[in-house]
Amino acid sequence: MRKRSVTIAGHATSISLEPPFWDALHEAATAEGKPLAALVAEIDEARTTNLSSAIRVWLFQRARTPSP
């Protein structure tokens, strides 16, 4: 587990994820042309559970969605 701080909506929040999830999150942000914090903020806005779980679910759903 790695814990990192990300600033969302003007405040720092701590996120704990396993290294493969951090790698996938960085890759997703790069692929979408967004800063990591912006992508995390989008996931944060739509979440219904804790942020770390929401990120994992978002990444899982992204991996299952076929690319155009």
C-alpha positions, 0 to 999 in steps of 0.5 A: 500500500502506498499513501499519497496526498492529492489536492482536491477542491482546494484541500489535501486528501490522503489516498491509499492504493496498491502500486499497480493501481497508482500506475494505472491511475497515472496511465489513465490521467495521461491517456485522458490528457488530465493532471492526476488531481483533476482525474481524482477530483472527477472520480471523487465527485461521482463516488458513493464509497470511500475515495480509494475504493472509488478509484479502484472501481473506476479503474476496473470499469475503465479496463473493462470498457472497450476502446473505440 
